[in-house]
Amino acid sequence: MLRPYFRFDRHLLKDLCRLAHECLLEYLRATLDLPEGLPGIVMTIHTFGEYLDFHPHLHALVADGLFVRSGLFYCLPNVSLKSLEELFRARVITFLVDKGLLPPERANRLEAGDWRL
């Protein structure tokens, strides 16, 4: 349901990448309780799917923890990523509403789990 916003304004894809990075950083820092921790992330944007249809998504290599300035690495414990998924979904929806692209009533439906057109 959100793909058309990115299809017709490709500049939004860099924002999608930025939002993913911000969510990963926030999630890792909160989970490890390291507010100054630095992640190791390599991310790329793909705009096509298996059949070369428009399917914007991100591929990311993410270190499973955080580095601190002293050079130490703190490993992420075995935790659920559900809260990261929910955070990213909420941030993307809020971003599109703030840009005036997604009507608030549709955003409310999406946040409630109603993804029907």
C-alpha atoms as one frame of an Amber mdcrd trajectory, in Angstrom:
protein
   0.000   0.000   0.000   2.933   2.386   0.592   4.946   1.553  -2.536   3.323
   4.191  -4.781   4.624   6.992  -2.570   8.177   5.830  -3.228   7.590   4.957
  -6.877   6.553   8.449  -7.862   9.011  10.315  -5.648  12.296   8.419  -5.661
  13.912  11.007  -3.370  11.865   9.476  -0.555  14.001   6.323  -0.797  16.942
   8.066   0.870  14.580   8.995   3.700  13.529   5.364   3.979  17.187   4.440
   4.394  17.704   7.213   6.960  14.669   6.078   8.953  15.940   2.485   8.979
  19.345   3.647  10.242  17.779   5.807  12.969  15.533   2.956  14.117  18.421
   0.481  14.207  20.541   2.921  16.191  17.761   3.661  18.673  16.881  -0.029
  19.077  20.484  -1.149  19.607  21.289   1.654  22.035  18.140   1.047  24.076
  18.542  -2.733  24.112  22.187  -2.590  25.186  21.729   0.512  27.375  24.645
   2.193  25.604  23.483   5.698  24.630  26.842   6.512  23.025  27.298   3.142
  21.286  28.086   3.141  17.579  26.649   0.557  15.188  28.299  -1.106  12.221
  25.817  -0.822   9.341  26.076  -1.176   5.578  22.776  -0.503   3.827  21.605
  -0.392   0.227  18.307   0.424  -1.433  16.739  -1.972  -3.942  13.766  -0.885
  -6.006  12.859  -4.102  -7.773  11.566  -7.513  -6.829  12.055 -11.009  -8.171
  10.132 -10.289 -11.380  11.628  -6.803 -11.848   8.438  -5.202 -10.532   8.681
  -2.076  -8.394   9.323  -3.340  -4.882  11.373  -0.862  -2.829  13.197  -2.424
   0.096  16.459  -2.235   1.970  19.268  -4.735   2.354  21.435  -4.252   5.400
  24.440  -5.841   7.020  24.292  -4.925  10.698  26.786  -5.861  13.369  24.996
  -7.690  16.181  25.919  -5.124  18.782  27.538  -1.756  19.365  31.044  -0.391
  19.451  32.141   2.142  22.056  34.900   4.721  21.678  37.351   2.628  23.708
  37.186  -0.021  20.971  35.112  -2.533  22.909  32.211  -4.271  21.203  29.053
  -5.120  23.138  27.138  -8.014  21.655  23.355  -7.915  21.408  21.687 -10.602
  23.520  19.254 -13.009  21.904  16.198 -10.724  21.822  13.124 -10.380  19.652
  13.279  -7.894  16.791   9.513  -7.317  16.932   9.892  -3.944  18.650  12.380
  -2.846  15.962   9.889  -3.829  13.266   7.096  -1.909  15.001   9.319   1.140
  15.495  10.299   1.216  11.819   6.714   0.768  10.641   5.514   3.600  12.897
   8.325   5.936  11.804   7.665   5.339   8.089   3.935   5.959   8.522   4.562
   9.107  10.598   7.103  10.334   8.041   4.615   9.972   5.182   1.886  11.725
   7.183   4.241  14.587   8.097   5.173  14.998   4.406   1.476  15.335   3.597
   1.511  12.198   1.445  -0.423   9.765   3.618  -3.825  10.886   4.888  -4.074
  10.602   8.697  -7.181   8.391   8.495  -5.290   5.887   6.316  -2.326   6.069
   8.698  -4.643   5.205  11.592  -5.913   2.174   9.677  -2.369   1.037   8.919
  -1.267   1.472  12.526  -4.241  -0.623  13.578  -3.081  -3.403  11.245  -5.607
  -2.818   8.449  -3.521  -2.996   5.244  -6.440  -3.500   2.841  -6.737  -1.017
  -0.004
